[in-house]
Amino acid sequence: MAKIRELVPELAEVARLELNEDEANRDALIVALRTWIDEQNYLVARTEDQFLVAFLRFCQWDLEEAKKRVLFFYNYKSKERSLLKCRSVDDKVLELARSGIFATLPNPIGPGGPRIHYTRMGHIETSKHSVSDIFRFHAFRSEIEINTDDNWNIAGVVEVIDFTKIPYSLLLQFDPSLFKRMNAFLEHGLPTSLVATHIVNASRETQFVLTIIRNVMKQKELLHIHPNLESLYKAIGKEYLPVELGGNNGSLNEAITRYELQLNSFTNYFKDEERFGVDEKLRAASEKEQRPTLVAGSANEDGTFRKLTFD
């Protein structure tokens, strides 16, 4: 039997109705995904039940889609080392955890609902933190969530971003090509869905950056800009926001402390991450071996081939 967390009834119902989860074949599909990973000589990946079930759930238990997403996840981390840098929990990551920029709120939007992330852009010190530093922090947080947060995985995530006193120097760091590179990991690698991004207290100066972001988003309707807190309350529900915004969903300081403890508890996990990834040379060789070989003399007049043989 698979070693995975038991879901609360509301979330289990979401998994069943929206993600096609079926206990009858769940264990067999986890084993099948693990077996496929073990058979790929170019891929070194985690194969724990809880890790694999996150990808299968996100892909609605489509084994072939889960294979693609796991492969993208590790291929991206191997190729984008300039963005992700060292995978160990270092002083830079801990500094960002303590900065008050990011908080994961304790209660999702209902037991079967999405997780809520809250970000205070005004707490970013551009003399210390670059856009790539922030992206790397998100990658660390996301990998922890893969292993610990069923709401994040099954029901998705709602991002609330407060643009109060956002440093103008941070806006200057945004460029479309960098954002596309970062967004690729969020969109094609992580086993979660962005339910919505709610931006509050956006100044006129941020409109240019928001336009850039909206233009590269596939689902532009996910981005919402609120002129005031009352508008945000209507969209999310006041009770799901932190006490600093008049809600009942814990304090931001508590969330920051809780996350630092969680990050430290994953120190060995991230040290182990250094050995995972994709060997592109082995992958190219493996794909070459699997390519179809054309049978001599089987070409039609237009140059197409009807007969193919596989090695």
C-alpha positions in Angstrom: 0.0 0.0 0.0 1.3 3.4 -0.9 2.8 5.5 1.8 0.9 8.8 1.4 -1.0 11.1 3.7 -4.7 10.6 4.2 -6.8 13.4 2.7 -9.5 15.2 4.6 -12.9 14.2 3.2 -13.5 17.5 1.4 -10.1 17.4 -0.4 -10.5 13.7 -1.1 -13.8 14.5 -2.9 -12.1 17.2 -5.0 -9.4 14.6 -5.9 -12.0 12.1 -6.9 -14.3 14.4 -8.9 -11.8 16.7 -10.5 -8.6 14.7 -10.7 -10.0 11.2 -11.4 -8.4 9.7 -8.3 -9.4 6.1 -7.8 -8.1 4.1 -4.8 -8.5 0.9 -6.8 -5.7 1.7 -9.3 -3.8 4.4 -7.3 -1.0 2.2 -6.0 -0.5 0.5 -9.4 0.0 3.8 -11.1 2.5 5.0 -8.5 4.5 1.8 -9.0 4.3 2.3 -12.8 5.7 5.8 -12.6 8.5 4.7 -10.3 9.3 1.8 -12.6 9.5 4.2 -15.6 11.9 6.5 -13.7 14.1 3.6 -12.7 14.3 2.5 -16.4 15.5 5.8 -17.7 19.3 5.7 -17.5 19.5 9.5 -18.1 17.1 10.5 -15.3 17.9 10.4 -11.6 14.8 11.4 -9.7 13.0 11.0 -6.4 10.7 8.0 -6.3 9.0 8.3 -2.9 5.3 7.6 -3.0 4.3 11.1 -1.7 6.5 12.8 -4.2 5.2 10.8 -7.2 1.5 11.0 -6.2 1.7 14.8 -6.4 2.6 14.6 -10.1 0.0 11.9 -10.8 -2.7 13.9 -9.1 -1.9 17.1 -11.0 -1.9 15.1 -14.3 -5.3 13.6 -13.3 -3.7 10.2 -13.0 -2.6 10.2 -16.7 0.6 8.2 -16.5 2.1 9.5 -19.7 1.5 13.1 -18.7 3.0 12.5 -15.3 6.1 11.1 -16.9 6.4 14.3 -19.0 6.0 16.6 -16.0 8.5 14.7 -13.9 11.0 14.8 -16.8 10.5 18.5 -17.3 10.8 19.2 -13.6 14.3 17.6 -13.4 15.4 18.7 -16.9 14.6 22.3 -16.0 16.6 22.1 -12.7 19.5 20.6 -14.6 19.5 23.3 -17.4 18.6 26.4 -15.4 21.4 26.2 -12.8 22.2 29.9 -13.3 18.7 30.7 -12.0 18.4 28.0 -9.3 22.1 28.1 -8.3 23.0 26.0 -5.3 20.1 23.7 -4.2 21.2 23.7 -0.6 19.5 25.8 2.1 22.0 28.7 2.4 22.1 32.1 4.1 20.4 33.8 1.1 17.4 31.5 1.3 17.1 31.9 5.1 17.5 35.6 4.8 14.5 35.7 2.3 12.5 33.5 4.6 13.0 35.9 7.5 12.5 39.1 5.5 8.7 39.2 5.7 8.3 39.2 2.0 6.6 35.8 1.7 4.1 34.0 3.8 2.1 30.8 3.4 -1.2 31.2 5.3 -2.2 28.4 7.6 -5.7 27.8 6.3 -6.7 27.2 2.7 -9.9 28.6 1.3 -12.0 25.9 2.9 -10.9 22.4 3.7 -11.0 21.3 0.0 -9.8 24.7 -1.3 -6.6 26.2 -2.6 -3.6 27.3 -0.5 -3.0 31.0 -0.1 0.4 32.7 -0.5 0.8 36.3 0.6 3.6 38.5 -0.7 4.7 41.9 0.4 6.7 43.5 -2.4 7.6 46.5 -0.4 9.8 44.3 1.9 12.1 43.4 -1.0 15.5 45.1 -0.6 16.9 45.3 -4.1 20.4 45.9 -2.7 20.2 42.3 -1.3 17.6 40.5 -3.3 17.4 40.1 -7.1 14.5 38.8 -9.1 16.4 35.5 -9.6 16.9 35.2 -5.8 13.2 35.5 -5.4 12.5 32.9 -8.0 15.0 30.5 -6.3 13.1 31.0 -3.0 9.9 30.1 -4.7 11.5 27.0 -6.1 12.5 25.9 -2.6 9.1 26.7 -1.2 7.4 24.8 -4.1 9.4 21.7 -3.6 8.5 21.7 0.1 4.9 22.0 -0.9 5.1 19.1 -3.3 6.0 16.9 -0.3 3.8 18.5 2.5 0.8 20.4 1.1 -2.1 18.4 -0.4 -4.3 21.5 -0.8 -1.6 23.2 -2.9 -1.2 20.1 -5.0 -4.9 19.1 -5.5 -6.8 22.4 -5.3 -4.1 24.8 -6.4 -2.8 28.1 -5.0 -4.1 31.7 -4.8 -1.4 34.3 -4.8 -2.1 37.6 -3.0 0.5 40.2 -3.8 0.7 43.6 -2.0 2.4 46.2 -4.1 2.6 48.8 -1.3 6.0 50.6 -1.6 7.4 48.3 -4.2 10.9 49.4 -5.0 11.1 51.0 -8.4 14.6 49.4 -8.8 12.9 46.0 -8.7 10.6 46.9 -11.5 13.6 47.7 -13.6 14.9 44.1 -13.2 11.9 42.6 -14.9 12.3 41.6 -18.5 10.1 39.4 -20.7 12.8 36.7 -21.5 13.7 36.2 -17.8 10.1 36.0 -16.8 9.3 33.4 -19.5 12.3 31.3 -18.3 11.0 31.5 -14.7 7.3 31.0 -15.7 8.2 27.8 -17.6 9.0 26.1 -14.3 5.8 27.3 -12.6 3.7 26.3 -15.6 5.2 23.1 -16.8 7.2 21.7 -14.0 5.4 22.2 -10.7 2.4 19.9 -9.9 0.0 22.7 -8.9 -2.4 25.1 -10.6 -2.5 28.8 -10.2 -6.1 29.5 -9.3 -5.7 33.3 -9.3 -3.3 36.1 -8.6 -4.7 39.1 -6.7 -2.8 42.3 -6.7 -3.7 44.9 -4.2 -2.3 48.5 -3.6 -0.8 48.6 -7.1 0.6 52.0 -8.0 0.5 53.6 -11.4 4.2 52.8 -11.9 3.5 49.1 -11.7 1.1 49.0 -14.6 3.9 48.6 -17.2 5.3 45.6 -15.4 1.9 44.1 -14.9 1.2 44.5 -18.6 4.4 42.6 -19.5 3.4 39.8 -17.1 -0.1 39.6 -18.4 1.2 39.4 -22.0 3.2 36.3 -21.4 0.6 34.5 -19.3 -1.5 31.8 -21.1 -4.5 32.5 -18.9 -4.6 36.2 -18.6 -7.9 36.0 -16.7 -6.1 34.7 -13.7 -4.6 38.1 -12.9 -6.8 40.5 -10.9 -5.9 44.0 -9.8 -7.8 45.4 -6.8 -8.1 49.2 -6.1 -8.6 48.6 -2.4 -8.9 46.0 0.4 -12.7 45.9 0.1 -12.4 44.6 -3.4 -10.0 41.9 -2.3 -12.3 40.9 0.6 -15.1 40.3 -1.9 -12.9 38.2 -4.2 -11.3 35.9 -1.5 -13.3 36.3 1.7 -12.0 38.5 4.5 -11.7 35.6 6.9 -9.0 34.0 4.7 -6.6 36.9 4.9 -4.0 37.5 7.6 -4.9 39.5 10.7 -2.7 42.4 9.4 -5.3 42.8 6.6 -8.3 42.4 8.9 -8.7 38.7 8.5 -8.6 35.6 10.7 -6.0 33.5 8.9 -3.1 33.8 11.3 -0.4 36.5 11.4 2.3 37.1 8.9 5.0 36.9 11.6 3.7 33.5 12.7 3.8 32.3 9.0 7.3 33.5 8.6 8.5 31.7 11.7 6.7 28.6 10.7 8.2 28.5 7.3 11.8 29.0 8.6 11.3 26.0 10.8 10.0 24.0 7.9 12.8 25.1 5.6 15.4 24.0 8.2 13.7 20.7 8.6 14.3 20.1 4.8 18.0 20.9 5.0 19.0 17.2 4.3 16.4 16.9 1.6 17.8 19.8 -0.4 21.4 18.6 0.1 20.3 15.3 -1.4 18.8 17.3 -4.4 22.2 17.9 -5.8 22.4 14.4 -7.2 19.1 14.5 -9.0 18.6 15.6 -12.6 18.8 14.8 -16.3 22.0 13.8 -18.2 21.4 15.3 -21.6 24.1 13.2 -23.3 22.6 10.0 -22.1 19.2 11.3 -22.9 20.2 12.1 -26.5 21.8 8.7 -26.9 18.7 7.0 -25.5 16.3 8.9 -27.8 18.5 8.1 -30.8 18.3 4.4 -30.1 14.5 4.7 -29.9 14.0 6.6 -33.1 12.3 4.7 -36.0 14.5 3.5 -38.8 13.2 3.9 -42.3 13.0 0.7 -44.4 14.9 0.9 -47.6 12.8 0.9 -50.8 9.5 1.8 -49.0 9.3 5.4 -50.1 6.3 6.7 -52.1 6.7 9.0 -55.0 6.1 12.0 -52.8 8.9 11.0 -50.5 6.9 9.7 -47.6 7.3 6.3 -46.0 4.6 3.8 -45.3 6.7 1.1 -43.5 8.6 1.8 -40.4 10.7 -0.5 -38.2 11.7 0.2 -34.7 15.0 -0.9 -33.1 
